[in-house]
């Protein structure tokens, strides 16, 4: 399918929005009182446009709190009646979807575990046919942009045009301070593939802890995302799920006060002129870099041929180690990020070994 889909902007289905989309509410609905009291406090902040609450909670292992179930849909109906806020919840299968639509839930989202299964997404999409629902699709647990894109396309094929992607981070592949690894590059790639798709960020699930919520939320705005989903609970210390990542409504308001909202463009001709000039310089430098890499490739091919003639292996681990240490040290002197230099030269050297191996395999 062509990735240029006719997806509606957020303002199409939320016409009164005058700021980035902010969705907030508890990770899980636990009691009617907790649901309504949290909603009433959030509704007092004009920056909150949608109330969220988990009704069914897919958990990693049995025995954890898995949500109150369908009764929570009635509590969401009460929230709509008493606050006027649109409401949303996560669905994980066709039955959840049907119940949520019948209950008048305004927004449903497909969670990371469900997005990872095309079969589950298709079952949900089949139920959505003929509805005018707003559907949000969280990224899959692994940084597979094609899997994420495929889930969005399945929802779109069901006739839904009110679609939003949610970046909630990915299962960490190494030790990290966050609950889920942000991996912003995957989000950038989704934006490149679907430039008209609204994307919001879920700092709560990336962070896992309140102390990191602000920095992730600000990063999301710096990256040009259209909004946030931040969890808020009237008393996080008593929360039955994800207590460490939830804010009270008052704490949420203080976090929002600190955020700087970025814009795609500026109403300043001088800014645009200056930006164009700087981008032209970047383009010229990138061209030089590519020419230099091309020259490097020619030398690598000569080395590969010389190794082949002398029956020497393509990979020389001592040379690799020396090269990496040397390039990192040079990078430090040039004030370049150490991780960036390591990744860059690992890619370059891996490709050099690949080319030399191909030369050796030729007759």
C-alpha positions in Angstrom: 0.0 0.0 0.0 1.1 3.5 -0.7 2.2 5.1 2.6 0.7 8.5 1.6 -2.7 7.9 3.2 -5.5 10.4 3.6 -5.3 10.7 7.3 -7.2 13.5 9.1 -5.4 16.1 11.1 -6.2 16.1 14.9 -8.3 19.3 14.5 -10.6 17.4 12.1 -12.0 15.2 14.9 -11.2 17.6 17.8 -12.1 21.0 16.4 -11.8 23.0 19.6 -8.2 22.0 20.2 -5.9 25.1 20.5 -2.7 23.6 21.8 -0.9 20.3 21.3 -3.1 17.3 22.1 -2.8 16.3 25.7 -4.4 13.0 26.8 -4.3 12.3 30.5 -5.8 10.0 33.1 -4.9 7.0 35.2 -3.0 4.0 33.9 -6.0 1.9 35.1 -9.5 2.7 36.2 -9.7 1.2 39.7 -12.9 2.5 41.2 -15.7 4.8 40.1 -14.6 7.3 42.7 -11.0 7.3 41.6 -12.1 7.6 38.0 -14.4 10.5 38.4 -12.4 12.5 41.0 -9.3 12.3 38.8 -11.3 13.4 35.7 -12.8 16.4 37.5 -9.4 17.7 38.5 -7.9 17.2 35.1 -10.9 18.8 33.4 -10.1 22.1 35.2 -6.9 22.4 33.2 -7.8 23.7 29.7 -4.6 22.0 28.3 -6.2 18.5 28.8 -8.3 17.6 25.9 -9.0 13.9 26.4 -9.4 11.7 29.4 -7.7 8.2 29.3 -8.2 5.2 31.5 -7.2 1.6 31.2 -10.2 -0.8 31.4 -8.5 -4.0 30.3 -4.8 -4.2 31.2 -2.7 -6.7 29.3 0.0 -7.8 31.8 3.2 -9.7 31.3 2.4 -12.3 33.9 -0.9 -13.5 35.4 -1.7 -12.4 38.9 -1.1 -8.7 38.3 -4.0 -6.3 38.3 -5.6 -6.8 34.8 -8.2 -4.0 35.0 -11.7 -3.8 36.2 -13.1 -4.9 32.8 -16.3 -3.8 31.1 -17.7 -1.9 34.2 -15.0 0.6 33.6 -16.7 1.6 30.3 -19.7 2.8 32.4 -17.3 5.0 34.5 -15.9 6.5 31.3 -19.5 7.3 30.2 -19.9 9.1 33.5 -16.7 11.1 32.9 -18.1 12.3 29.6 -21.4 13.3 31.2 -19.8 15.1 34.2 -16.8 16.8 32.5 -17.5 17.0 28.8 -14.1 15.5 28.0 -13.8 12.9 25.3 -12.7 9.6 26.7 -10.3 6.9 25.5 -9.2 3.4 26.4 -7.0 0.6 25.1 -8.4 -2.4 23.3 -6.5 -5.7 22.9 -9.0 -7.8 20.9 -12.2 -7.7 18.8 -14.5 -8.1 21.8 -12.9 -5.2 23.6 -13.3 -3.1 20.5 -16.9 -3.9 20.0 -17.7 -3.2 23.7 -15.8 0.2 23.6 -17.6 1.3 20.4 -21.0 0.3 21.8 -20.2 2.3 25.0 -19.5 5.4 23.0 -15.8 5.6 23.8 -14.4 8.4 21.6 -10.9 7.2 21.2 -9.4 3.7 21.3 -5.8 2.7 21.1 -4.0 -0.4 20.2 -1.2 -1.3 22.6 2.4 -2.2 21.9 1.9 -5.9 22.4 -1.2 -5.9 20.1 0.5 -3.9 17.4 3.2 -6.6 17.3 0.6 -9.1 16.1 -0.9 -8.5 12.6 -3.6 -11.1 13.4 -4.8 -9.1 16.4 -4.7 -5.8 14.6 -6.7 -7.2 11.7 -9.4 -8.6 14.1 -9.7 -5.1 15.7 -9.7 -3.4 12.2 -12.6 -5.7 11.1 -14.7 -4.5 14.0 -13.9 -0.9 13.3 -15.4 -1.1 9.8 -18.3 1.3 9.4 -17.4 3.3 12.5 -16.1 6.9 12.7 -13.8 6.1 15.6 -10.5 7.8 16.4 -7.9 5.1 16.6 -4.4 5.5 18.0 -1.7 2.9 17.3 1.2 2.5 19.7 4.5 1.3 18.4 5.3 -2.4 18.6 7.5 -3.5 21.4 10.4 -3.9 19.0 11.7 -1.0 16.8 10.2 -2.4 13.6 8.9 0.5 11.7 7.3 -1.7 9.0 5.3 -3.6 11.7 4.1 -0.2 13.1 3.3 1.0 9.6 1.5 -2.2 8.7 -0.8 -1.9 11.8 -1.7 1.7 10.8 -2.4 0.5 7.2 -4.7 -2.2 8.5 -6.7 0.3 10.5 -6.8 2.6 7.5 -8.1 -0.2 5.2 -11.1 -0.6 7.6 -12.2 2.9 6.6 -10.8 4.8 9.5 -9.1 8.1 8.7 -8.9 9.5 12.3 -5.6 7.8 13.1 -2.8 8.9 15.4 0.5 7.1 16.1 1.8 6.9 19.7 5.5 6.6 20.5 5.8 4.8 23.8 9.3 3.4 23.5 10.7 -0.1 22.8 11.8 -3.0 24.9 15.4 -2.2 26.0 18.2 -4.2 24.4 20.6 -3.0 27.0 20.7 -1.4 30.5 18.9 1.9 30.4 17.5 4.4 33.0 14.2 4.3 31.2 11.5 1.7 31.4 11.4 1.5 27.5 14.1 2.7 25.2 13.0 5.8 23.3 14.8 5.0 20.0 13.8 8.3 18.4 15.2 7.2 15.0 12.3 4.8 14.5 9.8 7.6 15.0 11.7 9.8 12.6 11.5 7.0 10.0 7.8 6.7 10.5 7.4 10.4 10.0 9.5 10.2 6.8 7.3 7.3 5.5 4.0 9.0 6.5 4.6 12.7 6.8 0.8 13.5 7.2 0.3 11.1 10.1 -0.1 12.8 13.5 2.3 11.4 16.1 2.2 11.9 19.8 4.4 10.7 22.6 3.7 8.6 25.7 6.4 9.7 28.1 4.9 7.7 31.0 5.7 4.4 29.4 9.1 5.5 28.1 10.2 6.8 31.5 8.7 4.4 33.9 9.5 7.0 36.6 8.2 10.4 37.3 11.7 12.0 37.4 12.2 11.4 33.7 8.8 12.6 32.4 9.7 16.2 31.8 12.8 15.6 29.8 11.1 13.0 27.5 8.0 15.3 27.1 10.2 18.2 26.1 12.2 16.0 23.7 8.9 15.0 22.1 8.0 18.6 21.4 11.6 19.3 20.2 11.1 16.5 17.7 7.9 18.1 16.4 5.3 15.7 17.9 1.7 16.8 18.0 1.0 15.9 21.6 1.5 13.8 24.7 -0.2 11.0 26.6 0.7 11.5 30.3 -0.7 9.3 33.0 -2.3 11.1 36.0 -3.9 9.5 39.1 -5.5 11.3 42.1 -3.2 9.4 44.4 -0.4 7.5 42.5 1.0 6.0 45.7 -2.2 3.8 45.8 -2.3 3.0 42.1 -2.8 -0.7 41.3 -0.6 -0.5 38.2 2.5 1.6 37.1 2.4 3.8 40.3 6.0 5.1 39.8 5.2 6.8 36.4 1.9 8.5 37.3 1.5 12.2 38.3 -1.2 13.8 40.4 -3.2 16.4 38.4 -1.4 19.2 40.3 2.0 17.7 39.4 0.9 17.3 35.8 0.0 21.0 35.7 3.4 22.0 37.0 5.1 19.8 34.4 3.1 21.4 31.6 4.0 24.9 32.8 7.6 24.1 32.2 7.3 22.7 28.7 8.4 24.8 25.7 6.2 24.0 22.7 8.0 24.0 19.4 6.6 24.8 16.0 7.3 23.5 12.5 7.9 27.0 11.1 8.4 30.6 12.4 6.6 33.8 11.2 10.0 35.4 10.8 11.5 35.9 7.2 14.9 36.4 8.7 14.7 33.0 10.4 13.8 31.2 7.2 16.6 33.0 5.3 19.2 32.1 7.9 18.0 28.5 8.1 18.2 28.1 4.3 21.8 29.4 4.4 22.8 27.0 7.1 21.1 24.1 5.4 22.9 24.9 2.2 26.2 24.6 4.1 25.1 21.3 5.5 24.2 20.0 2.0 27.7 21.0 0.7 29.4 19.3 3.7 27.4 16.1 3.2 28.4 16.0 -0.5 32.0 16.3 0.5 31.5 13.5 3.1 30.0 11.2 0.5 32.9 11.9 -1.9 35.4 11.1 0.8 33.6 7.9 1.7 33.6 6.9 -2.0 37.4 7.4 -2.0 37.7 5.3 1.1 35.7 2.5 -0.5 38.2 2.4 -3.4 41.1 2.0 -1.0 39.2 -0.7 0.9 38.7 -2.7 -2.3 42.4 -2.5 -3.0 43.1 -3.8 0.5 40.7 -6.6 -0.1 42.3 -7.6 -3.3 45.8 -7.5 -1.7 44.6 -9.6 1.2 43.1 -12.2 -1.2 46.4 -12.4 -3.2 48.3 -13.1 0.0 45.7 -15.4 1.6 45.0 -13.1 4.6 41.6 -12.9 6.4 39.3 -9.9 5.8 38.7 -9.3 9.5 41.8 -8.2 11.4 40.5 -7.8 15.0 43.6 -6.0 16.2 43.3 -3.4 13.4 39.6 -3.0 14.2 40.3 -2.3 17.9 43.1 0.1 17.1 40.9 1.9 14.5 38.0 2.3 16.9 40.2 3.6 19.8 42.0 6.0 17.5 38.8 7.4 15.9 37.1 7.8 19.3 40.1 9.7 20.6 40.1 12.0 17.6 36.4 12.5 18.0 36.8 13.6 21.6 39.4 16.2 20.6 36.9 17.5 18.0 34.1 17.6 20.7 32.1 14.9 19.0 29.8 12.6 20.9 31.7 9.3 21.8 28.7 7.1 21.2 28.0 8.7 17.8 31.7 8.2 16.7 31.6 4.5 17.8 28.4 3.7 15.9 29.6 5.6 12.8 32.9 3.8 12.6 31.5 0.5 13.5 29.1 0.8 10.5 31.9 1.9 8.3 34.3 -0.8 9.3 31.6 -3.6 9.2 30.9 -2.5 5.6 34.6 -2.5 4.8 34.9 -6.1 6.0 31.8 -7.0 4.0 33.3 -5.6 0.8 36.7 -7.4 1.4 34.9 -10.7 2.0 32.9 -10.3 -1.2 36.2 -9.7 -3.1 37.7 -12.9 -1.6 34.7 -14.9 -2.6 34.9 -14.0 -6.2 36.7 -16.3 -8.6 
